């Protein structure tokens, strides 16, 4: 079906719009990824879905279409921890690289993927080079004990095009939520995803259930997939789509941490990460817990292999 017909269904406002079923959503999103629609139609889709909001079935369809077109990370049998990084740092240092490198220290292969989606934040792409981690020039499987970074356009240029619409419209769209739920691996994986507002916990969790994912979901640091170093948030897990509570969370916020960098400067953030990795500063308790939970999810993924892909 042409995109104009889909726009008639989803573009009737928050109350009048009709949800698409999963195959329809996959067909629509596939057209967007393939670049067969005009810029006007692309903008109309982004605004319509922003007003209406995606149902879990629609997001599952969007993910189906994306996965079918992705350059998948090759399967070597070992579970890969996938850390999407699309929010960046507004007030707090972006510690996604710290989580990645702590997991690598424990022997896991880690793939960070992401893109800078706005100009007012510090993104992981500014911190990783300070730590000696360059962006991949071709997609490959990280080795055990290695953390690598893949820009979104290595996964699929059409997905990057959708993310770039934010710079024109000033609003996030479905691609931003999708990227944080995406499994780009041909084999077993643990997706670590985060939300910024509590209402997204249920909807994102419902998508993981529909996709049969092995994943962690938490309210991360300013939308990044790493736990806030100052507090311990609840952490939910998904084992082949089945919800499990990993961490109930703890009340209270620390006023400060040893060696904590002030602000979001990439060099200062990288310096703090090196201090923690070398044992000269303690690993924040919340991130220690997150690492242990991800290790357990990776063990589950290893036991069941790549049979979770819906």
C-alpha positions as CSV (number, residue, x, y, z in Angstrom):
1,X,0.0,0.0,0.0
2,X,1.3,3.5,-0.8
3,X,2.4,5.8,2.0
4,X,-0.4,8.2,1.4
5,X,-2.9,5.6,2.5
6,X,-1.0,4.9,5.7
7,X,-0.8,8.7,6.4
8,X,-4.6,8.9,6.2
9,X,-4.8,6.2,8.9
10,X,-2.1,7.6,11.3
11,X,-2.5,11.3,10.6
12,X,-5.9,12.0,12.1
13,X,-4.6,13.3,15.4
14,X,-4.2,11.6,18.8
15,X,-7.9,10.6,19.1
16,X,-8.8,10.0,15.4
17,X,-5.8,8.1,14.2
18,X,-6.0,4.4,13.7
19,X,-3.2,2.0,14.7
20,X,-1.5,-0.1,12.1
21,X,-1.1,-3.9,12.5
22,X,2.4,-5.3,12.5
23,X,2.7,-6.2,8.8
24,X,1.3,-2.8,7.8
25,X,3.8,-1.0,10.0
26,X,6.6,-3.1,8.5
27,X,5.5,-2.2,5.0
28,X,5.3,1.5,5.8
29,X,8.6,1.7,7.6
30,X,10.3,-0.3,4.8
31,X,9.2,2.4,2.4
32,X,10.8,5.0,4.6
33,X,14.0,3.1,4.9
34,X,14.2,2.4,1.2
35,X,13.9,6.1,0.4
36,X,11.0,5.6,-1.9
37,X,9.0,8.5,-0.3
38,X,9.3,12.2,-0.7
39,X,10.8,14.5,1.9
40,X,7.2,15.9,2.5
41,X,5.8,12.4,3.1
42,X,8.7,11.6,5.4
43,X,8.1,14.7,7.4
44,X,4.3,14.0,7.5
45,X,5.0,10.5,8.9
46,X,7.3,11.9,11.6
47,X,4.8,14.5,12.8
48,X,1.9,12.1,12.6
49,X,3.6,9.4,14.7
50,X,4.8,12.0,17.1
51,X,1.2,13.1,17.7
52,X,-0.3,9.7,17.7
53,X,2.5,7.7,19.4
54,X,3.5,4.2,18.4
55,X,1.7,1.1,19.6
56,X,4.0,-1.8,20.6
57,X,2.7,-3.7,17.5
58,X,3.6,-0.8,15.3
59,X,7.1,-0.6,16.7
60,X,7.5,-4.3,16.4
61,X,6.6,-3.9,12.7
62,X,9.1,-1.0,12.3
63,X,11.8,-3.3,13.8
64,X,10.8,-6.1,11.5
65,X,11.3,-3.9,8.5
66,X,14.6,-2.5,9.8
67,X,16.1,-5.9,10.7
68,X,15.2,-7.2,7.3
69,X,17.4,-4.5,5.7
70,X,20.2,-4.2,8.2
71,X,23.8,-5.0,7.7
72,X,23.8,-7.5,10.6
73,X,26.8,-8.0,12.8
74,X,28.1,-11.5,12.0
75,X,27.4,-14.4,14.4
76,X,30.4,-16.0,16.1
77,X,28.3,-17.8,18.7
78,X,29.1,-15.5,21.7
79,X,26.4,-13.1,22.9
80,X,27.2,-9.5,22.0
81,X,26.1,-6.7,24.4
82,X,24.5,-4.0,22.4
83,X,24.6,-0.4,23.8
84,X,22.6,2.1,21.7
85,X,23.8,5.7,22.3
86,X,21.5,8.4,20.9
87,X,20.8,10.8,23.7
88,X,24.2,12.1,24.7
89,X,25.0,14.3,27.7
90,X,23.1,17.5,28.6
91,X,24.2,18.1,32.2
92,X,26.0,14.9,33.3
93,X,29.0,13.2,31.9
94,X,28.2,10.5,29.3
95,X,29.4,7.3,30.9
96,X,28.2,4.8,28.3
97,X,31.9,4.2,27.4
98,X,32.6,3.3,31.0
99,X,29.8,0.7,31.0
100,X,31.1,-0.7,27.7
101,X,34.7,-1.0,28.9
102,X,33.7,-2.5,32.2
103,X,31.8,-5.2,30.4
104,X,34.7,-5.7,28.1
105,X,37.0,-6.1,31.1
106,X,34.7,-9.0,32.1
107,X,35.3,-10.7,28.7
108,X,32.2,-9.7,26.8
109,X,32.1,-8.4,23.3
110,X,30.4,-5.0,23.2
111,X,28.9,-3.1,20.3
112,X,28.0,0.6,20.8
113,X,26.0,2.1,18.0
114,X,24.7,5.6,17.7
115,X,24.7,9.0,16.1
116,X,24.7,12.6,17.2
117,X,21.1,13.7,16.7
118,X,21.3,17.3,17.9
119,X,24.0,20.0,18.3
120,X,23.5,21.0,22.0
121,X,24.7,17.8,23.7
122,X,28.0,15.9,24.0
123,X,27.7,12.5,22.4
124,X,29.6,9.3,22.9
125,X,31.4,9.9,19.6
126,X,33.3,12.8,21.3
127,X,34.3,10.7,24.3
128,X,35.3,7.4,22.6
129,X,38.3,8.9,20.6
130,X,39.7,10.2,23.9
131,X,39.8,6.6,25.1
132,X,41.4,5.3,21.9
133,X,38.3,3.8,20.4
134,X,37.7,4.9,16.8
135,X,34.5,4.3,14.9
136,X,34.5,1.2,12.7
137,X,34.9,1.8,9.0
138,X,33.2,-1.5,8.2
139,X,30.8,-3.5,10.3
140,X,32.4,-6.5,12.1
141,X,31.9,-8.6,15.2
142,X,33.6,-7.3,18.4
143,X,36.0,-9.9,19.9
144,X,35.6,-11.2,23.4
145,X,36.8,-8.4,25.8
146,X,36.5,-5.7,23.1
147,X,34.3,-2.7,22.8
148,X,33.7,-1.2,19.4
149,X,31.6,1.6,18.0
150,X,29.5,1.6,14.8
151,X,27.9,4.7,13.4
152,X,24.2,4.2,12.5
153,X,24.8,4.6,8.8
154,X,27.0,1.4,8.9
155,X,23.9,-0.5,10.0
156,X,21.6,1.2,7.5
157,X,21.8,4.6,5.8
158,X,18.0,4.9,5.7
159,X,17.8,4.7,9.4
160,X,20.4,7.5,9.8
161,X,18.4,9.6,7.3
162,X,15.3,9.2,9.5
163,X,17.3,10.2,12.6
164,X,18.6,13.3,10.8
165,X,15.1,14.6,10.3
166,X,15.3,15.8,13.9
167,X,17.7,18.5,12.9
168,X,15.1,19.8,10.5
169,X,11.9,19.4,12.5
170,X,13.4,19.9,16.0
171,X,11.5,16.8,17.2
172,X,12.5,13.2,17.8
173,X,10.6,10.6,15.7
174,X,10.0,6.9,15.7
175,X,13.5,6.2,14.5
176,X,15.0,7.4,17.7
177,X,12.9,5.0,19.8
178,X,13.5,2.2,17.3
179,X,17.3,2.6,17.4
180,X,17.2,2.1,21.2
181,X,15.3,-1.2,20.8
182,X,17.1,-2.6,17.8
183,X,18.9,-5.9,17.7
184,X,21.6,-5.5,14.9
185,X,23.2,-9.0,15.5
186,X,22.8,-12.1,13.5
187,X,23.5,-14.2,16.6
188,X,22.7,-14.0,20.3
189,X,22.7,-10.5,21.8
190,X,21.8,-8.6,25.0
191,X,20.2,-5.2,24.2
192,X,20.6,-2.6,26.9
193,X,18.0,0.1,26.5
194,X,16.8,3.1,28.4
195,X,14.0,5.5,28.7
196,X,13.7,9.1,29.9
197,X,10.0,9.1,31.0
198,X,8.4,6.4,33.1
199,X,5.5,5.9,30.7
200,X,7.9,4.5,28.2
201,X,8.9,1.6,30.5
202,X,5.7,-0.3,29.7
203,X,5.6,0.4,26.0
204,X,9.3,-0.4,25.4
205,X,9.0,-3.5,27.5
206,X,6.0,-4.7,25.5
207,X,8.1,-4.4,22.3
208,X,10.8,-6.5,23.8
209,X,8.1,-9.1,24.7
210,X,6.8,-9.1,21.1
211,X,10.3,-9.4,19.6
212,X,11.4,-12.2,22.0
213,X,14.4,-10.1,23.0
214,X,17.0,-10.8,25.7
215,X,17.5,-7.3,27.0
216,X,17.8,-4.9,29.9
217,X,15.5,-1.8,30.3
218,X,16.1,1.0,32.8
219,X,15.8,4.7,33.2
220,X,19.3,5.6,32.2
221,X,21.5,8.7,32.5
222,X,19.7,11.4,30.5
223,X,18.4,8.7,28.2
224,X,21.7,6.9,27.7
225,X,21.9,3.1,28.4
226,X,24.1,3.5,31.5
227,X,22.7,3.7,35.0
228,X,23.0,7.1,36.7
229,X,26.1,6.9,38.8
230,X,24.4,8.9,41.6
231,X,21.4,6.6,42.1
232,X,20.3,3.0,41.6
233,X,17.2,2.9,39.3
234,X,15.0,-0.1,38.8
235,X,16.3,-2.5,36.2
236,X,14.0,-4.8,34.2
237,X,15.3,-7.8,32.3
238,X,13.9,-9.8,29.4
239,X,14.9,-13.3,28.6
240,X,13.6,-14.3,25.2
241,X,10.8,-11.9,25.7
242,X,9.9,-12.9,29.3
243,X,10.0,-10.1,31.8
244,X,12.2,-10.5,35.0
245,X,12.9,-8.0,37.6
246,X,16.6,-7.6,38.0
247,X,16.8,-4.7,40.4
248,X,14.1,-3.0,42.5
249,X,16.0,0.2,42.7
250,X,17.0,2.3,45.7
251,X,15.8,5.7,47.0
252,X,18.1,8.6,47.3
253,X,20.6,10.5,45.2
254,X,24.3,11.0,46.1
255,X,25.4,14.6,46.1
256,X,28.8,13.7,44.6
257,X,31.2,10.9,43.8
258,X,35.0,10.6,44.1
259,X,36.7,12.0,41.0
260,X,33.3,12.9,39.5
261,X,33.9,15.3,36.6
262,X,31.9,18.5,36.6
263,X,30.1,19.1,33.4
264,X,30.2,17.2,30.2
265,X,33.6,17.9,28.7
266,X,34.7,14.9,26.7
267,X,38.4,15.0,27.9
268,X,37.4,15.2,31.5
269,X,34.8,12.4,31.1
270,X,37.4,10.2,29.5
271,X,39.9,11.0,32.2
272,X,37.4,9.9,34.9
273,X,36.6,6.7,33.0
274,X,40.4,5.9,32.8
275,X,40.7,6.5,36.6
276,X,37.8,4.1,37.3
277,X,39.1,1.4,34.9
278,X,42.5,1.5,36.4
279,X,41.1,1.2,39.9
280,X,42.2,4.7,41.0
281,X,38.5,5.7,41.6
282,X,35.7,3.3,42.6
283,X,33.1,2.0,40.1
284,X,29.8,3.7,41.0
285,X,27.5,1.2,42.8
286,X,24.7,1.5,40.3
287,X,27.0,0.7,37.4
288,X,28.5,-2.2,39.3
289,X,25.1,-3.7,39.7
290,X,24.2,-3.0,36.1
291,X,27.3,-4.9,34.9
292,X,26.5,-7.9,37.0
293,X,22.9,-8.1,35.7
294,X,24.1,-7.8,32.1
295,X,26.6,-10.6,32.7
296,X,23.7,-12.8,33.9
297,X,21.6,-11.9,30.8
298,X,24.5,-12.7,28.6
299,X,24.8,-16.1,30.2
300,X,21.1,-16.7,29.4
301,X,21.7,-15.6,25.8
302,X,24.7,-17.9,25.5
303,X,22.6,-20.9,26.8
304,X,19.8,-20.4,24.2
305,X,21.9,-19.1,21.3
306,X,20.2,-16.9,18.6
307,X,16.7,-18.4,19.0
308,X,15.1,-15.2,20.4
309,X,14.7,-13.4,17.0
310,X,11.1,-13.1,16.2
